[in-house]
Amino acid sequence: MNTYIRERIREILKLNDPPHRLSLAFSLGIFIAFSPWLGLHIVSAVFLAWLFRLNKFVVLTASFVNNPWTIVPMYAFCLWFGVKITRSDLQVPEVAWGSLGVRELYDLLLPFLWPYLAGTVVVGGVAAFISYFGFLWALKRYRREETRTDLSS
């Protein structure tokens, strides 16, 4: 694992908030990462962290799971999953790239809107639920190890 990433994880684990609150902040950030409102993740993270009085650094950091390297696979999976759970019979449409305007793009993408929304909300909710318990476990384990290290020195 990259040293930079490892250091950022340590910074989060060393925060002085209760484990439950940090885990909530992390899981909220994960949910935001999967949220369908593209371009509003940072605003959403800051606003929701403020609203729920959670650690903004943790919420923002977790929301950056969605980044230029992960956005395509994340949203492709969410759309695929959304098509499955909504039982849509959507097919990849033929696109006339030469005559593609705003209206044509709207007509082309509109049938995918409901499966996309359903997929991102459900996958984001499941990912947030799992990440809450995973982060809580990691945080408690890290703090237990830190306590042991402090006691032995």
VENLIN-V233979 format. One record per residue. N is the residue number from 0. RES is the residue in one letter. NEAR is the number of other ideal C-beta (glycine too) atoms within 10 Angstrom. Layout:
BEGIN
n,res,near
N,RES,NEAR
N,RES,NEAR
END
This chain:
BEGIN
n,res,near
0,M,6
1,N,7
2,T,7
3,Y,8
4,I,9
5,R,10
6,E,9
7,R,14
8,I,14
9,R,10
10,E,12
11,I,20
12,L,17
13,K,11
14,L,15
15,N,6
16,D,15
17,P,10
18,P,17
19,H,11
20,R,15
21,L,20
22,S,23
23,L,21
24,A,29
25,F,26
26,S,26
27,L,25
28,G,30
29,I,26
30,F,26
31,I,27
32,A,24
33,F,24
34,S,20
35,P,17
36,W,11
37,L,10
38,G,7
39,L,12
40,H,20
41,I,12
42,V,11
43,S,19
44,A,27
45,V,14
46,F,14
47,L,19
48,A,21
49,W,11
50,L,9
51,F,12
52,R,9
53,L,22
54,N,20
55,K,16
56,F,16
57,V,25
58,V,26
59,L,17
60,T,18
61,A,23
62,S,25
63,F,15
64,V,17
65,N,20
66,N,11
67,P,6
68,W,8
69,T,12
70,I,13
71,V,9
72,P,9
73,M,19
74,Y,19
75,A,11
76,F,14
77,C,24
78,L,21
79,W,13
80,F,18
81,G,25
82,V,19
83,K,12
84,I,13
85,T,16
86,R,7
87,S,15
88,D,7
89,L,13
90,Q,8
91,V,6
92,P,11
93,E,6
94,V,11
95,A,9
96,W,5
97,G,5
98,S,7
99,L,11
100,G,8
101,V,7
102,R,8
103,E,12
104,L,11
105,Y,10
106,D,11
107,L,14
108,L,11
109,L,9
110,P,14
111,F,17
112,L,12
113,W,14
114,P,21
115,Y,19
116,L,17
117,A,20
118,G,25
119,T,24
120,V,16
121,V,16
122,V,21
123,G,21
124,G,14
125,V,14
126,A,19
127,A,20
128,F,13
129,I,12
130,S,20
131,Y,19
132,F,11
133,G,15
134,F,23
135,L,17
136,W,12
137,A,16
138,L,21
139,K,12
140,R,11
141,Y,16
142,R,13
143,R,10
144,E,11
145,E,12
146,T,10
147,R,10
148,T,9
149,D,8
150,L,7
151,S,6
152,S,5
END
